[in-house]
Amino acid sequence: MIGHFEPKPTSSCYDDELPRARQAILRARDGKLARFRYQVNRNAFLIACRDYADQMPEEHLTIGYGSRHGSTAKVESLHHVVG
């Protein structure tokens, strides 16, 4: 995963956001759009993506949609496709 090569990889997020981000990835199978009832921060989204796809043998494309919010981004929905 390319995130492992970053000089300061994302390693922390709010505890309540990570489970919601993980569940959304599972709901977004086969290219379905999964929406968050409450937005999650960029870090939670990235950590959930890393944790989900890290041990998988195939490639995963996960795209988060949202908007900039101060120094971070708020992810409102996502698509997940297995390649």
Secondary structure, DSSP 4 states (H G I P E B T S, - for coil): -GGGGSSS------TTHHHHHHHHHHHTGGG--EEEEEEEEHHHHHHHHHHHHTT-SS-EEEEEEEEEETTEEEEEEEEEEE-
